[in-house]
Amino acid sequence: MSSVLKRNKFFELFQLLKTTRIKFQGPLVLKMYGLLNELNLTTENRYILCNFIDQNSALFGLTKDIYQSNHNYSLNQLFLFAYNKAKSFQMIKNLYEEYINSITAIYNKVDTKNLLF
Protein backbone atom coordinates (compact mmCIF):
# COMPACT_ATOMS: atom_id res chain seq x y z
CA MET A 1 0.00 0.00 0.00
CA SER A 2 1.40 3.40 -0.91
CA SER A 3 2.34 5.88 1.79
CA VAL A 4 -0.35 8.33 0.70
CA LEU A 5 -3.10 5.71 0.84
CA LYS A 6 -1.82 4.49 4.18
CA ARG A 7 -1.93 8.02 5.63
CA ASN A 8 -5.46 8.56 4.28
CA LYS A 9 -6.63 5.31 5.85
CA PHE A 10 -5.18 6.20 9.24
CA PHE A 11 -6.52 9.74 9.28
CA GLU A 12 -9.99 8.43 8.43
CA LEU A 13 -9.66 6.07 11.40
CA PHE A 14 -8.62 8.97 13.63
CA GLN A 15 -11.71 10.92 12.56
CA LEU A 16 -13.87 8.02 13.77
CA LEU A 17 -12.17 8.08 17.18
CA LYS A 18 -13.16 11.69 17.93
CA THR A 19 -16.16 10.78 20.06
CA THR A 20 -15.89 11.20 23.82
CA ARG A 21 -18.46 8.50 24.47
CA ILE A 22 -15.93 5.71 23.96
CA LYS A 23 -15.86 3.65 27.13
CA PHE A 24 -12.32 2.23 26.95
CA GLN A 25 -10.01 4.99 25.76
CA GLY A 26 -6.77 3.43 27.03
CA PRO A 27 -6.37 0.93 24.17
CA LEU A 28 -7.17 3.68 21.66
CA VAL A 29 -4.37 5.85 23.08
CA LEU A 30 -2.00 2.94 22.49
CA LYS A 31 -3.36 2.51 18.95
CA MET A 32 -2.92 6.22 18.14
CA TYR A 33 0.62 6.15 19.54
CA GLY A 34 1.46 3.18 17.32
CA LEU A 35 -0.19 4.63 14.23
CA LEU A 36 1.71 7.91 14.54
CA ASN A 37 4.94 5.93 14.74
CA GLU A 38 3.92 3.87 11.73
CA LEU A 39 3.27 7.08 9.78
CA ASN A 40 6.79 8.33 10.67
CA LEU A 41 5.33 11.08 12.83
CA THR A 42 7.55 10.29 15.80
CA THR A 43 8.48 13.94 16.38
CA GLU A 44 4.80 14.82 16.65
CA ASN A 45 4.26 11.82 18.91
CA ARG A 46 7.10 12.98 21.18
CA TYR A 47 5.60 16.48 21.28
CA ILE A 48 2.15 15.15 22.25
CA LEU A 49 3.63 13.16 25.12
CA CYS A 50 5.83 16.02 26.31
CA ASN A 51 2.88 18.39 26.21
CA PHE A 52 0.76 16.04 28.32
CA ILE A 53 3.58 15.46 30.80
CA ASP A 54 4.36 19.18 31.01
CA GLN A 55 0.72 20.14 31.63
CA ASN A 56 0.60 17.72 34.55
CA SER A 57 4.19 17.93 35.80
CA ALA A 58 3.20 19.34 39.20
CA LEU A 59 0.74 16.51 39.71
CA PHE A 60 3.32 13.94 38.60
CA GLY A 61 5.95 15.43 40.91
CA LEU A 62 8.39 16.42 38.15
CA THR A 63 10.85 19.23 38.73
CA LYS A 64 12.75 19.04 35.43
CA ASP A 65 11.51 20.71 32.26
CA ILE A 66 10.39 17.80 30.10
CA TYR A 67 11.03 19.74 26.90
CA GLN A 68 14.72 20.02 27.78
CA SER A 69 15.19 16.50 29.09
CA ASN A 70 12.90 14.49 26.79
CA HIS A 71 15.68 13.47 24.41
CA ASN A 72 17.37 11.63 27.27
CA TYR A 73 14.53 9.11 27.02
CA SER A 74 13.30 6.92 24.20
CA LEU A 75 9.88 7.57 22.74
CA ASN A 76 8.67 4.30 24.27
CA GLN A 77 9.89 5.39 27.72
CA LEU A 78 8.03 8.70 27.39
CA PHE A 79 4.87 6.90 26.33
CA LEU A 80 5.04 4.38 29.17
CA PHE A 81 5.64 7.15 31.70
CA ALA A 82 2.76 9.27 30.38
CA TYR A 83 0.38 6.32 30.09
CA ASN A 84 1.19 4.93 33.55
CA LYS A 85 0.82 8.34 35.16
CA ALA A 86 -2.43 8.96 33.29
CA LYS A 87 -3.72 5.61 34.48
CA SER A 88 -2.57 6.19 38.08
CA PHE A 89 -4.20 9.61 38.28
CA GLN A 90 -7.30 8.57 36.28
CA MET A 91 -6.37 10.89 33.42
CA ILE A 92 -6.60 8.51 30.47
CA LYS A 93 -9.38 10.70 29.08
CA ASN A 94 -7.01 13.70 29.16
CA LEU A 95 -4.26 11.79 27.34
CA TYR A 96 -6.84 10.55 24.83
CA GLU A 97 -8.05 14.10 24.20
CA GLU A 98 -4.45 15.32 23.84
CA TYR A 99 -3.92 12.75 21.09
CA ILE A 100 -7.22 13.51 19.36
CA ASN A 101 -6.65 17.27 19.39
CA SER A 102 -3.07 16.94 18.19
CA ILE A 103 -3.94 14.49 15.43
CA THR A 104 -6.72 16.81 14.27
CA ALA A 105 -4.21 19.68 14.17
CA ILE A 106 -1.73 17.51 12.23
CA TYR A 107 -4.43 16.53 9.77
CA ASN A 108 -5.49 20.14 9.26
CA LYS A 109 -1.97 21.35 8.50
CA VAL A 110 -1.67 22.51 4.90
CA ASP A 111 1.52 20.47 4.34
CA THR A 112 -0.15 17.27 5.49
CA LYS A 113 -3.21 17.81 3.32
CA ASN A 114 -0.98 18.33 0.28
CA LEU A 115 0.77 15.03 1.03
CA LEU A 116 -2.54 13.21 1.37
CA PHE A 117 -4.23 14.31 -1.83
N, C-alpha and C positions, 0 to 999 in steps of 0.2 A: 504494500500500500504506500502510495507516495506521501511525502511529508505534509503536503498541503491538505490532502484528504484526511490524513490522520489528525491534524490540528482541527479541522472542521468538525470531525466526529467527536473529539474530546470537548470542544467548546459547546457543541450542542448538548452533550451530556451535562456539562456544568450549568447550562441554562435550566435544565430540568431539576437540578439540585437546589435551586434558589428558594424553595419553600421553607418556612420555619416550622411547619407542622410535622416535620420528619421526626419520628420518635427516637431513633438511634443515630445520632449524628457522629459519634466517635468513629465508626468504620468509614464513614464518608470523608472525614478529615484525612484518614490514612489513604483513602483512594485518591483524593485531590492532591495530596503530597506526592504520591507515586506518579500520577499523571503529569504533574508539572515537571517532575524529573525526566519522565519519558519524552516530554516535548522539548527537552533541553532548556528549560526555564529554571535552572537551579539558582541563578542569581535572584530571580524574583521570589523563589521559594524561600531562600535564605532571608530575604528582606521581610517577607510575611512573618516568618518565625521571630525574627529580631524585633519587629514591631510589636507583636503580641507579648513577647517577654519584656520589652521595655515598658509597655503600658502597665504591666503588672509587676514590675520589678520590686516595688516596695512590699507588696503582698508576698512575693516569693522570697523576700529577704536578700535580694541582690544589691551589692554596693558598687560593683563595677558597671561601667557603661557597656552594654551589650554590643553596641555598634562598633566600639573600638576593639573589643575582645572576641568578637564572633568568629574571626578567622583562625583562632586558636583551636576551634572545635570543628569536627566534621559536620556536614549537613545532617547526617543521621543522628549525631549526638544532640544537635540543636532541636531536632524534631522530637526525639525521645524526652528531652528535658521539658519542652513546651507541652507536649501531650500529657506527660505524667503530672506536671504541675496543674494543668487544666483539669485533669481528672481528679486530683487530690482536692482542689478548691472548687469543684463542681462548676467549672468554667468551659466545659467542652462546647457549649453553645456559643460562647464568645470566640473561641478558636475557629469554630465552624464559620461564624459570620465574618471573621477576619479573612479567611480563605475565600469565601463567596464574594465579598466586596473587592478584594484584590484581584480575583480572577475576572470579575466584571470589568474592573478598570483596565486590566491587561487586554481583554477582548476589545474594549472600546478605543484602545490606542490606534491612531491612524496607521502606524507602521505595521501593526499586527493585522489589521483589516486588509491592508495591501498584500500581505503575505498569504492571507487566506483565500483571496478571490482573484 
